[in-house]
Amino acid sequence: MTSIGTGYDLSNSIFSPDGRNFQVEYAVKAVENGGTSIGIRCKDGVVLAVEKVIASKLWRPGANKRIATIDRHLGAVYSGMIPDGRHFVDRARDEARAWRDTWKSPIPTADLASRMGGYLQAYTLYSSVRPFGITAIVAGFDPSQPSPVDGEVGRGPSVGPGGVKEGLTHGGPGLYMIEPSGLYWGYYGAATGKGRQAAKAELEKLDLAGEGISLEQGVKEAARIIYVAHDDNKDKEFELEMSWISDVDGPTKGRHEEVPRAVREEAERLAKKALDDDDEEEGKKDDEKMEE
Amino acid sequence: MDHRPQAWGRPRDDVYGAYDASFMNPNGPNQATQSPIVTGTSVVAIKFSEGVVIAADNLASYGSLARFTDVKRLRTFADSTVIGFGGDVSDMQYLDRHLTSLAIDESYSAPSLDSDAGGPPKARLNAANLHKYLAKLLYARRSKFDPLWNHLLVAGLDDDDKPFLAAADLLGTTFSAPSLATGFGSMLAQPIMRRFAPDEEAAARLTREQAVDVVKQCMKVLFYRDARSLDSYSIAVVTKDGVDLKENEKLENQSWAFAERIRGYGTQTA
């Protein structure tokens, strides 16, 4: 960064002559030091996973959750400055509630991403504030069946005009990643934080855009990818935290929930096994090279 | 020409005479709900050994008009409690939304699935807690002279996973008994249910099938004798295993033979 020291990095809301906002770029640096977070958009649901670095042995295992529920059908995880993330979650919950108050129905994932993108972007405009030191991954499942409006008491006529059309499906899984600049895109697989490079490489190997993978498969892949992404950082201990959202006919009944312990432990077992197998293979290759 | 904002969009005084602007006067009493508009009739419920059975018909009346015939007045909350609403339907919708947002708030801090206790986390929004909350809410509203015009039955489990059944009305009055009914049901259904569950001990001996039968019998009597009722109804059984809710039940084996002996039914011959 040749422009450092030119004075343009001291304030938000001031462009450098080559069109950059340095405060936002420094916020991205804060994200790059945080524990890895990933999200996978599967055929029938979404998985969120985070590598929760154990900073103190005095933490109770399983406490201090990093993945937050925004609304029944929405969850979020973030890498970077955790207090900033907590505020992001508070705001997202307010937005989801305001949407329900106005429209009497749950907020679509895309609209929540848009609202939160707008919110983060506002923190790049003024010298009195600093940008958010987080990149957040927002996951949701918009119901595929016409969902009852909150407090609805009847379903209207069963036949004729105004009747419900059978066989129509809507919605589906949604996954969005929002950066400190307020930039957000929809993703098949999203990764951020310290291990994002390794995680992205693994995500690209999955066929998420084509045929897609099942939610159960997604949970296993998410666990494996967090373990792979942690591999370069082996000396530090971590805890794997995972949550998932399926359609109303799936395992979570359209809700954002923590992955049950048994499912998570099985996924972790497979992840560790996959890592060990990889190490063995590499070991063999090294041996072969030695022989040559 | 009168340019004051009060006169904007109003007929001209010089052409049409003085405009009656008294409704814009901010003084005077506030008017709160004086009576319910669209109403649901009775809700009946009875405890049995492992849980509670609760039922209400699917009718919302507009006065004596059977206006909406597809109105589900049993609501499930936190997958473990059913609330049956009698009285004003719009107030019921308000309460439904209110409780939905309460349940969402509660899910923010959902107890961890791998908590040390093992097994599924205990619902903090259980029936006993919901009933207490709703009774306080209803009382607060009546104290503002703006009551929520409902009579509710809350069916579920209490803190010790024992069957729980209690009522709360628009005044905030609470009542608990092995069997409960609101509206006309308190006169027509309650005596029938008391025959089967006169006290807690008797209710604890009832089986699920017996309790369902009693409630179905009550729904039939109510349809026979309550002019604001319907033969399609919802029935829910709440136990430790969750809520089994059926929303489109039909009354079976109706027999109107008894009506022939009553003056006023059908064509009058004498």
Interface residues (C-beta under 8 A of the other chain):
Chain A: G62 A63 K65 A68 T69 D71 R72 R93 A96 R97 R100 K104 D150 G151 E152 V153 G154 R155 G156 S158 R255 E257 E258 V259 P260 R261 R264
Chain B: A60 F68 D70 V71 K72 R73 V89 M92 Q93 Y94 D96 R97 T100 S101 I104 S107 Y108 A110 S112 L113 D114 S115
